[in-house]
Amino acid sequence: MTVKDVRSAKGQLRAELLGRSEGEEKPKTVTYAVQDAVAGTNVIRFSGLAAGDYAVQLYHDENGNSKVDLNIVGVPTEGYGFSNVLIVRGGIPPFDTMKVVVPADSAAVAVLAYAP
């Protein structure tokens, strides 16, 4: 997965890979990835995935406290993003909006959004 617009090399990128098997309605966590952030473009790899539908939600943990920091109205104060969602509006997008259909090898893109 390519992650674009990471504003600094502070902290880590933390990503959760969600999956949903055929016939399942609700996605579940398949695995996590944590790596040091690099300003600009980063690549996160999830290896050994079986064919299926997957989605990624991630955030830039700039202060290294292992949680998504929120402002007083509940908007993340650190960068956050979702697979295949270039502009984030109104909370976490539905799984079907974020999903990537993985036949064997596949790629997705996420762009981080930062609160002003």
C-alpha positions in Angstrom: 0.0 0.0 0.0 1.3 3.4 -0.9 0.7 6.2 1.6 1.0 9.7 0.3 1.3 13.1 1.9 3.0 12.1 5.1 3.9 15.5 6.5 6.9 14.5 8.7 9.3 11.8 9.7 8.2 12.0 13.3 6.7 8.8 14.9 5.2 5.9 13.1 2.6 4.9 10.6 0.1 2.5 12.1 -2.1 0.5 9.7 -4.9 -2.0 10.3 -5.7 -4.4 7.6 -9.4 -5.4 7.5 -10.8 -8.3 5.7 -14.1 -9.8 4.8 -14.7 -13.3 3.4 -17.4 -14.1 0.9 -20.7 -14.2 2.7 -19.5 -12.1 5.7 -21.2 -8.8 6.2 -18.9 -7.2 8.8 -15.1 -6.9 8.2 -12.6 -8.0 10.9 -9.0 -7.2 11.6 -6.6 -9.5 9.7 -3.3 -7.9 10.8 -1.5 -4.7 11.7 1.6 -2.9 10.4 3.7 -0.4 12.2 6.7 1.4 10.7 8.8 4.5 11.1 7.3 7.4 9.1 9.1 9.1 6.3 8.0 12.5 5.1 6.3 12.3 1.7 5.5 8.8 0.3 5.7 5.6 2.3 5.0 2.0 1.3 3.4 -0.5 3.7 3.5 -4.1 2.8 1.1 -6.9 4.0 2.6 -10.2 2.8 1.0 -13.6 2.4 -2.6 -12.5 1.9 -5.1 -14.9 0.5 -7.3 -13.7 -2.3 -10.2 -11.7 -0.9 -11.6 -8.2 -0.1 -9.4 -6.0 2.1 -9.3 -2.5 3.3 -6.8 -0.4 5.3 -7.3 2.3 7.9 -4.2 4.0 9.1 -2.9 7.0 11.0 0.4 8.9 11.5 1.3 8.6 15.2 3.6 11.6 15.2 4.0 11.8 19.0 4.5 8.0 19.4 1.8 7.4 22.0 0.2 4.5 20.1 -3.2 6.1 19.9 -5.2 8.4 17.6 -5.2 11.8 19.2 -8.5 13.8 18.8 -9.4 17.4 19.2 -12.3 18.5 21.3 -14.9 17.7 18.7 -13.5 14.3 17.9 -11.5 15.0 14.7 -8.0 13.3 14.6 -5.2 15.8 15.2 -2.7 13.4 13.5 -2.8 12.3 9.9 -5.2 9.6 9.1 -6.4 7.8 5.9 -8.1 4.9 4.3 -7.4 2.7 1.3 -8.9 4.1 -1.9 -10.3 7.2 -0.2 -8.5 10.3 -1.4 -10.7 12.8 0.5 -12.0 11.9 3.9 -15.4 13.3 4.9 -17.7 12.4 7.7 -15.8 9.7 9.6 -14.8 6.2 8.7 -15.9 5.2 5.2 -17.8 2.0 4.7 -15.7 -1.1 4.0 -17.0 -1.4 0.4 -15.7 2.1 -0.3 -12.3 1.3 1.1 -11.9 -2.2 -0.2 -9.3 -3.6 -2.6 -10.1 -6.9 -4.3 -6.9 -8.9 -4.0 -6.6 -11.7 -6.5 -3.0 -12.5 -5.5 -0.8 -9.4 -5.6 -2.5 -6.0 -5.4 -1.8 -2.4 -4.5 -3.9 0.4 -3.0 -3.3 4.1 -2.2 -4.1 6.1 0.8 -3.6 9.9 1.2 -3.3 11.2 4.8 -5.5 14.1 5.9 -4.3 16.5 8.6 -6.6 18.8 10.6 -5.9 22.4 10.0 
